[in-house]
Amino acid sequence: MKSFCLLAVSVLLTLSASAQLSQPNQLGVAMGHIHLNAADPDATIKFWTDVIGAASYTHESLKGVSTQGVIILFAKKAPSGPSVGSTVDHIGLNVPDLSLLQPKLDKTSYKHWLATPGGTQMLIDGPDGVRIEINEDSAMYSPLEFRNLELHSADTQKMEAWYAEHFGKSIPGVSLAFVQDPAAAPTVGRGIDHIGFEIKGLEAFCKKLEASGVKLDSPFRTIDQIKLSLAFLTDPWGTRIELTEGLAK
């Protein structure tokens, strides 16, 4: 019985760490993925799996990592700058126990520090200058969960209203935090190159965006080789956004 229980826990933890995207909101929108620039994607993937605890992820030719709520993909490209200083400052995650993460990080060369007096939040400047915020939540059951994205702009009220209008006041799978930063640079080329939302009914969604005055950088198209439909746009403050349909499969 003890062996069976241990096996059950192991399976639960494995499933919890894997890609489980949320069900979409009333507009058909859910959190999908984050795309990072990496000088050495294989080494970066190893950091995310061995140190952070994410699961490896593949979708046809796409490779990356995943955890509950988000997929993280990598482009083989040295970033032009870190995530800090851009409109997407960092990625936020939850773990049940920060003390389990500390010894793993101590064996790396990446800067990390506790950001709260009680030791419940850690900041990590990881590979290619991508900042990761890890929050401790002792009540959670899974080993790793996606938490939030921190978006910076010169006008947080307008930014929040823009995202609410086009993607919904609440986007399942992610909490968007809006921070005042008039000097925030566009994301393209940085450590965090762009963010992605998974859309149910993407073609119709793109037509609705265009009808509301949003210009797409790249129109709706389906790439049969990777069984994925997608489109790109950039928000008014410089955050590149990829819209996909098919990553959740």
C-alpha positions as CSV (number, residue, x, y, z in Angstrom):
1,M,0.0,0.0,0.0
2,K,2.8,2.4,0.8
3,S,4.5,1.8,-2.5
4,F,1.2,2.4,-4.3
5,C,0.7,5.7,-2.4
6,L,4.2,6.9,-3.3
7,L,3.6,6.0,-7.0
8,A,0.3,7.9,-7.0
9,V,2.0,11.0,-5.5
10,S,4.8,10.7,-8.1
11,V,2.3,10.6,-11.0
12,L,0.3,13.5,-9.5
13,L,3.4,15.6,-9.3
14,T,4.4,14.8,-12.9
15,L,1.0,15.7,-14.2
16,S,0.9,18.9,-12.2
17,A,4.2,20.0,-13.6
18,S,3.2,19.4,-17.2
19,A,1.4,21.7,-19.6
20,Q,-2.1,22.3,-18.5
21,L,-3.5,25.4,-20.1
22,S,-6.6,27.0,-18.6
23,Q,-10.1,27.0,-20.2
24,P,-10.7,30.2,-22.1
25,N,-12.8,33.1,-20.9
26,Q,-16.0,34.4,-22.5
27,L,-13.9,36.0,-25.3
28,G,-12.1,32.7,-26.0
29,V,-8.8,33.8,-24.4
30,A,-6.5,32.0,-22.0
31,M,-2.9,32.2,-21.2
32,G,-0.8,30.3,-23.6
33,H,3.0,30.7,-23.8
34,I,6.0,32.9,-23.2
35,H,8.8,33.0,-25.8
36,L,12.3,33.6,-24.6
37,N,15.5,34.3,-26.6
38,A,18.3,32.0,-25.6
39,A,21.9,31.9,-26.8
40,D,21.9,28.1,-25.9
41,P,18.3,26.8,-25.8
42,D,19.4,23.3,-24.7
43,A,21.3,24.6,-21.7
44,T,18.5,27.0,-20.8
45,I,15.9,24.2,-21.0
46,K,18.1,22.2,-18.7
47,F,18.1,25.0,-16.2
48,W,14.3,25.3,-16.3
49,T,13.8,21.5,-15.9
50,D,16.6,20.6,-13.4
51,V,16.6,23.8,-11.3
52,I,13.2,25.4,-11.6
53,G,11.3,22.1,-11.9
54,A,9.4,22.6,-15.1
55,A,8.6,19.7,-17.4
56,S,10.1,19.4,-20.9
57,Y,7.6,20.2,-23.7
58,T,7.4,19.4,-27.4
59,H,4.9,20.3,-30.1
60,E,5.9,19.0,-33.5
61,S,9.2,20.9,-34.0
62,L,8.7,23.3,-31.1
63,K,10.8,22.6,-27.9
64,G,10.6,24.1,-24.5
65,V,9.3,23.6,-21.0
66,S,5.9,23.8,-19.4
67,T,4.1,23.9,-16.0
68,Q,0.6,24.2,-14.9
69,G,-0.8,27.3,-16.7
70,V,1.9,28.1,-19.3
71,I,4.3,26.8,-21.9
72,I,7.7,28.4,-22.3
73,L,9.3,28.2,-25.7
74,F,12.8,29.2,-26.8
75,A,14.4,30.8,-29.9
76,K,18.1,30.3,-30.6
77,K,19.1,33.9,-30.4
78,A,21.3,35.9,-28.0
79,P,19.0,38.6,-26.5
80,S,19.7,42.2,-27.0
81,G,19.0,42.9,-23.3
82,P,17.5,41.4,-20.1
83,S,13.8,41.2,-19.4
84,V,14.2,43.9,-16.7
85,G,13.9,47.3,-18.5
86,S,11.4,46.0,-21.0
87,T,7.6,46.1,-20.9
88,V,7.6,42.5,-19.6
89,D,9.8,42.7,-16.6
90,H,9.6,39.2,-15.2
91,I,7.8,35.8,-15.0
92,G,6.1,34.9,-11.8
93,L,5.8,31.3,-10.5
94,N,4.6,29.5,-7.4
95,V,6.2,26.7,-5.5
96,P,5.2,25.0,-2.2
97,D,8.6,25.3,-0.6
98,L,11.3,27.8,-1.5
99,S,13.9,26.0,0.7
100,L,14.0,23.1,-1.8
101,L,15.0,25.5,-4.6
102,Q,17.8,27.3,-2.8
103,P,20.5,24.5,-2.9
104,K,19.8,24.0,-6.6
105,L,20.3,27.6,-7.3
106,D,23.4,27.8,-5.2
107,K,25.1,25.4,-7.6
108,T,24.6,27.7,-10.5
109,S,26.2,31.0,-11.4
110,Y,22.9,32.9,-11.6
111,K,22.1,35.7,-9.1
112,H,19.3,35.0,-6.7
113,W,18.0,36.6,-3.6
114,L,15.1,36.5,-1.1
115,A,13.0,39.6,-1.7
116,T,10.8,39.4,1.4
117,P,11.8,39.4,5.1
118,G,9.8,36.2,5.7
119,G,11.6,34.4,2.9
120,T,8.4,33.7,0.9
121,Q,9.6,35.3,-2.3
122,M,12.7,34.9,-4.3
123,L,14.0,36.8,-7.4
124,I,16.3,35.0,-9.9
125,D,18.2,36.6,-12.8
126,G,18.4,33.4,-14.8
127,P,19.8,32.5,-18.2
128,D,19.9,35.2,-20.9
129,G,18.9,37.9,-18.4
130,V,15.3,36.6,-17.8
131,R,14.1,37.5,-14.3
132,I,12.0,34.9,-12.5
133,E,10.0,35.7,-9.4
134,I,9.3,32.6,-7.3
135,N,6.6,32.8,-4.6
136,E,6.1,30.3,-1.8
137,D,2.6,28.9,-1.4
138,S,2.6,26.1,1.2
139,A,-1.1,25.3,0.5
140,M,-0.5,24.3,-3.1
141,Y,-0.3,20.6,-4.1
142,S,1.5,20.8,-7.4
143,P,5.3,21.3,-7.4
144,L,5.3,24.3,-9.8
145,E,2.6,26.7,-11.1
146,F,2.6,29.7,-13.3
147,R,1.5,32.8,-11.4
148,N,1.8,36.2,-13.3
149,L,3.4,38.5,-15.7
150,E,4.4,42.0,-14.7
151,L,3.8,44.5,-17.5
152,H,5.5,47.9,-17.4
153,S,4.3,51.1,-19.2
154,A,4.1,54.9,-18.9
155,D,0.3,54.7,-18.4
156,T,-0.8,51.7,-16.4
157,Q,-4.5,52.7,-16.4
158,K,-4.6,52.8,-20.2
159,M,-2.6,49.6,-20.5
160,E,-5.0,47.7,-18.1
161,A,-8.0,49.1,-20.0
162,W,-6.5,48.0,-23.4
163,Y,-5.9,44.4,-22.2
164,A,-9.4,44.3,-20.6
165,E,-11.1,45.5,-23.8
166,H,-9.4,43.1,-26.2
167,F,-8.7,40.0,-24.1
168,G,-11.1,40.3,-21.1
169,K,-10.9,41.7,-17.6
170,S,-9.7,38.4,-16.4
171,I,-7.5,36.0,-18.5
172,P,-7.6,32.5,-17.2
173,G,-4.2,31.1,-16.3
174,V,-2.5,34.4,-15.6
175,S,-2.6,37.4,-13.4
176,L,-1.4,40.6,-15.2
177,A,0.3,43.2,-12.9
178,F,0.6,46.7,-14.3
179,V,3.6,48.8,-13.1
180,Q,4.4,52.4,-13.9
181,D,7.7,52.7,-15.9
182,P,8.0,55.4,-18.5
183,A,11.4,54.0,-19.7
184,A,10.2,50.5,-20.5
185,A,11.6,49.3,-23.8
186,P,9.8,47.0,-26.4
187,T,10.1,43.3,-25.8
188,V,11.3,42.1,-29.3
189,G,14.9,40.9,-29.1
190,R,15.0,41.0,-25.3
191,G,15.2,38.1,-22.9
192,I,11.4,37.8,-22.9
193,D,10.7,38.3,-26.6
194,H,7.0,38.0,-26.6
195,I,4.0,36.6,-24.7
196,G,1.3,34.4,-26.1
197,F,-2.4,33.9,-25.6
198,E,-4.2,30.7,-26.7
199,I,-7.5,31.6,-28.5
200,K,-10.5,29.5,-29.2
201,G,-11.7,30.5,-32.6
202,L,-8.6,32.4,-33.6
203,E,-9.6,33.4,-37.1
204,A,-12.8,35.1,-36.0
205,F,-11.0,36.6,-33.0
206,C,-8.4,38.2,-35.3
207,K,-11.2,39.7,-37.5
208,K,-12.8,41.2,-34.4
209,L,-9.5,42.7,-33.3
210,E,-9.0,44.3,-36.7
211,A,-12.6,45.6,-36.7
212,S,-11.9,47.3,-33.4
213,G,-8.8,49.1,-34.8
214,V,-6.0,46.8,-33.7
215,K,-3.4,46.3,-36.4
216,L,-1.9,42.8,-36.7
217,D,1.8,42.6,-37.3
218,S,1.3,39.2,-38.9
219,P,-2.2,38.1,-40.0
220,F,-4.0,34.9,-39.1
221,R,-2.5,31.8,-40.8
222,T,-2.2,28.1,-40.2
223,I,1.1,26.3,-40.3
224,D,0.3,22.8,-41.3
225,Q,3.9,21.5,-40.5
226,I,3.4,22.3,-36.8
227,K,-0.4,22.0,-36.7
228,L,-0.8,25.5,-35.3
229,S,-2.7,28.6,-36.2
230,L,-1.2,31.9,-35.2
231,A,-1.1,35.7,-35.6
232,F,1.0,38.5,-34.1
233,L,0.4,42.0,-32.8
234,T,2.1,44.5,-30.6
235,D,0.4,46.4,-27.8
236,P,0.6,50.2,-27.8
237,W,3.6,50.1,-25.3
238,G,5.8,47.6,-27.2
239,T,4.8,44.2,-25.9
240,R,4.8,41.7,-28.7
241,I,1.9,39.3,-28.4
242,E,1.4,36.0,-30.3
243,L,-2.1,34.6,-30.6
244,T,-2.2,30.8,-31.1
245,E,-4.8,28.1,-31.5
246,G,-3.5,24.6,-31.1
247,L,-0.8,24.7,-28.4
248,A,-3.3,23.4,-25.8
249,K,-3.5,20.2,-27.7
